C-alpha cells in the first residue's frame, strides 16, 4: 500500500517548481455526472498548480453523436490515445473508471496502452460491482481481473468496504482510499429554515434509475399522504427510468406532491439544495461515494439513505441523517414522518451533516492526497 507521507517532490512543488505532466481520462467536463464533477474539481484545485494536467475525453457522456460515429470513435480510440500520450508528454496517466462492463472493457484498453508505453498509471474506480462479483461464474475472466488490478501503480478506491473487498481479492494490488470531495458554499442553517408549519421538502438529484430507490421514495410520499403527513418531493435529473417514474407519479395521483425538474445544474441546482430539508436516496445500487450526498449534506439537506458503498463512511445513523433498508417504502415513509414531526431533530442532523462534510470532505484534502500519489509516482 502506498505511503501517505509528504515526499520531497511534493515539497519542491509547493515551493513553486511545476511537477510532471499528468493525462487525466474521463468524460467531458460539461457532462452531468459524478466523474465529470471529479474532473472539474481536479482541474480547478491547487493540484493544477503543482502538476501539468491535461485531459483525454472518453465515453459518450457530454457528446452528441450517432451510433456510427460512436463505433468509429471506439475503434480509433486506442490510436488517438497513444498519439495524445506522446503529444502531451505525460509521465502519469490517471484513468477514472467504474466496474460496469462497458466502462471496464473500454478503460482496460487505455490501461494496456499506458503500461506498454511505460507510463505510471493511477486507476481510480468510481463504484460499480465489487471485484469478486464482477465476473461471477466466469473463473477465467475473474483470474484475468485479479492480474489486471496489479498492473496500475496505484488503484484508488472511494470506500472502506471497497478497500477490504479489493485487498482480499487482489492482495498484490497497490490500493489506497481517497474519498470524493465537495466545495461548500454559505447556506442558511437557522432553525427557521426547518419550521414545523410547512411541508417537509424532499429532494432527489442524480441519474434517474430504478435502483436508486426513486420509486420507493415516490411510494413513501403516497403513504405519507394517506397518513396525513404533508411532504413535497422534487426529482432532479434524467435517465432511462423517467417514463416509469412519471407513471408511478400518475398512478398514485401525486402530481401535486412530486415534481420532475429534469436535468439541473448551476444556480438551479443550488436553489434545489437551499430549499430542501431532506435528501431522499434509498438506493440499492452499489454506490461509490455519491456527490449528491456530499452536496446535500453541505447544503443542510438531511440524508435519508440506504447504507451502501461509501455512504456509511460519510454519515452515522441519527448523527448526520437516517439510514433506511433498501426496497422498503414503509421504512422510508416512517423515517420521513419522524423528521416531519420532529423539526428539532431535523435541524440538529442538518447542522451535524454540514459540519462533517466541511471538516472531512473538502477539495483541498482531495488535492493534497492525490498530489502525494502523483509525487510518489513521479519520484
N, C-alpha and C positions, 0 to 999 in steps of 0.2 A: 504494500500500500504506500502511496506517495506520502512524503512528509508534509508538514504544514508550517515549517519554519520559514522565516524570511530569508531569501537567498541573496548572495552578493550581487547577482544580476539585477534583482528587483530593487535593491538599494541603489544601484547605479542608475536604474531607470528613473527612480524617484528623484534623483539628483539632476535629471534633465537629459540624460542620454536616451535617444529613442531606440527601442528594442527591435527585435526581429519582426519580419512580416508574417502575418497570420491570415490565412484564407479561411473565411467562415462560410459554411454551407448551410443554406436554409431557404425558406420561401421568400417571395417578395416582401419587402419591409412594409409595404402598403396593405398586405393581406390581413384579414381579420382572423387571427389565430394566435394561440399561445406561443408558438415558436417564433412567429413574426414579432410579437411583443418582446420576447427574449433577445432577438437580434437587435431590435431598436435600443434596448437597454445597454447592450454591449457597446454599440457604436456611439451612443450618446453619453457613456460613462467615462470616468477617468482612465479606463483601460485603453481607450483610443488615443490617449495622450502618451502612454507608455509604449504601446505597440502599434505597428503599422497594419491596421485592419482593412481588409477588402472582402467583398462578398462574391460567392458564386451561387447564383439562384438555382434552386432545384424544386421539383414538384410543380403541381398545377395551381397551387394557391396564389392568387394575385395575377394570374394570367387569363387572357381571353383568347382561346384557340379552339379550333375544330379537332375532331378525332384524328384526322390525317396529320395535322400539324403536331399533335401530341406524340403520335407514333414516330414521326421523323425526329422530333426533339430527343426522344428516348434513345433512338438508335445512334444519334450523333453525340449524345451527352458525354460518353467516356472520352471521346476525342476532344470535344470542346473543353472538358475539364482539364485534360492533360495540357492543352495549349494555355489555358488560363493559369495553371500552376507554374508553367515555365515563364510566362509573361509577368506574373505577379512576383516571381522570385520568393514565394512564401516558403519559410522553413517549417512552419507549423500549419496543419490542416485541422480545422475544428468542424467536425461533422455533427450536425444536430439531426437526430433520427428518432424513431419510435418503433416499438416492437409490434407493428402492424405489418401484415405480409407485404403490401405494396411498397411502403417506405423502407422496410428492411432490405428487400432484394435490390431496390434502386440504390440505396446508400452503401450496400456491400460492394458494389462496383467501384464507387469512389474510394472506399477504404483500400481495396486491392490496388488501384492505380496509385494512390498516395504512398502506400508502403513500397510498391515496386520502384517508385521514384525516390525512395529513401527520405521521405518526409516524416516528421514526427506527427502523430495523429492523436487528437483529443476526440473521443467518441462519446457524445452526450446523448443519453437515452431519455426521451420525454414521455415516459409512460408506455402503455401497451401491456401485452401479456408478459408474465414472468418467464424467464428462460426455460424452466423445466416444462412449462405448459405450452410453449410456443409451437413446437413441433410434436406435440403429444401423440404417441403411437408410431412415430417415424424415427427409429433408432439411428439411421444413417444421418438424417438432417440434424438430429439432436447432437450427435458427435461432432458434426461439422460446425454447428453453432458454438459448441464449447471451445473448439480450436479458434474460431474467428474472434471470440471475445478476448483471446490472448494476444491478438495482433496489435490493437491500439496501444499507444504509450500511456494513455490514461482513459479509463472508462468512467464517465461522470454520471452519477445517479442522483435522483431527487429525494428519495425516501429512505428511512432507516430500514423499513421492511424489505426494500429492494436490495440494500446492502447485504442483508442476511441471505436472501434468496440467491443473489448472484455469487456470493462468496462460497456458498455450498455447491452451486452448480459448476462454477469455473474458478477453483481456488487459486489458479496461477494468474488470473486476470488482475490487472493493476487498477483497483477500484478506489473511488473516493466519492464522497457525497457533497454536492454543492446545491443547496436549495434555491428555488426561484426567489425573486425579489419584486418589490413594488416601490413606486415613488409616491408617497402620500402627499396630500395637499390639505390645506386648512378646512376643517369641517365643523359643523355645529353639533356639539355633543351635550348641549344643555338638556336638562330633564324635560323642558317644554317640547323638545322635538318629538319625544316619545309619549305625548299626552294620551290620557285614557279616553278622552271624549271624541275620538275619531277612529276610523277603521285602521286595523293593523295593515301596513303597507308591505307587501312581499315583492321581491324581485328575483328574476332568474336572468342570467346573462351568459351566453355561450352558444355552442353548436346545438341545433335542435335535433336531438336524437333520443329515441325511446329509452335507451339505457342510462340516460342522465336523470331519470326519475321524474320527468316533467309530467307524465300522465298521472303518476301517483300524487303529485302536488296539486294538479287540477281536481282530482277526485277528493283530496283533502279539503279544498275550497268548497266543494259541494257538501261535504259532510258538515263543515263548519256553518254553512248557510242553514242547513237543517237544524243545527244546534242553536241557531240564533246568534252566532258569533260573526261580527262584521269584519271581513278581510277583503283586500284588493290586491290582485296579482298582476304584475307587468312582466311579460316574457320578451326579452330582447335577444335577437339572434336569427340565424337562418339555417336551414338544413333539411335533410330528407324527411324528417318527421313532421314538417309543418302542416301538411294536409291532415295527418292523423290527430295532431294537436287541435286543429280547427274543428274537426268532427267531435272531439271529446268536449270542447267548449260548448258547441251547439247541442250535443246530446244532453248535457247537464243543465242547459238553459242558463249558462254562466256568462253571457256576453256583457252583462253589466258589472261583472266582478273580475273577469280575466281578460287581459288586453294583449294582443300581439303587436309589438312595436317594430318588428323587422330588425334587420342588422343595424346596429347603432355604434357610434364611436364619438370621440371628442367631447364637446360640450354636452351633447345629448346623453352620452353615457354617464358623464359626471352628474348630470341632473338626476338621472335614474338612481344612482347611489345616494345622492344627497337627500332624496325623498324617501328612500327605503328604510324600513325598520328591520327587515329580516331578509337574508339571502337564503332562499329555499332551494336545496340542492341534494335531494336524497338519492344520489347516483348509485348505480351498481355496476358502472363501467370501471375497469381497472385504471383509475386515475393516476397520473404522476403527482404534480402539485399544481392544481388549477389556479391560474392567475385571477380568475373571477373571485375565488375565495379570499385571496390576499387583498384584492381591491375592495371587496365588500367589507372585510374587517377593518381596513384602513379608513373606510368612509363611515364606519359606525353602524353598518348593517349586520345584525347578529346572525351568524350562520346556523341554520338547521339542516344538518348534513348527515350523510352516512359515513362511517369511519373506514374509508378505503384508501389505499395508496398512501400518500404522504400526508393526508389530512390529519391523522392523529398526531403527527409530528408538530403540527402548527397549533392545534387547539385542544383544549381539555373540556370534557363534558361538564356543564354547569359552571365553568370558569370563563370561557370565551364564547360559548354557544351551547347548542344542544345536539347530541347525537341521536339519530333515529335508525332503526333497522331498514335495510333495503326491501323493496317490494311490499311496503306496509303503509298504505294510505291512512289507516286509522291511527297509527303511531305518529305520522306526520301531522295529522289533524290535532291530535292530543297535545303535541309539543307546541304547535302554533297557538292553540287555545290557551295554553299555560302562559305564553308570552303576551297574548292579547289581554288577558285578565290581570296580569302582574306586570305593570309597566315599570315598577321599580327594579324588578329582576331584569327586564329588557334593557333598561338604562345601564345597570351595573355590568351586564355582559358586553354591551356595546363599548363602554369605556375600556374594559379589560382587553377586548379584542383589538382595538386600535393600538393600545399600548404594546401589546405582544408583537404586532407587525412592525411597528416603528423601531422597536428595540432589536428584533431578531431578523428581519427580512428586508433590509434596506439594500438599494442598488450599490451603495458604497461597499457594503460587506460582500456582495456578489463579485464586484470588480476586484476587490482585494484577493479573494480566494482564487478566482480564476487567473488573476495575474501571477500568483505564486506558481500555479501549474504551468503557465506559459514560460515563466522564467526558468523553472527547473528543467523543462524540456529543451530550452534554448541553450542551457549551460553545457 
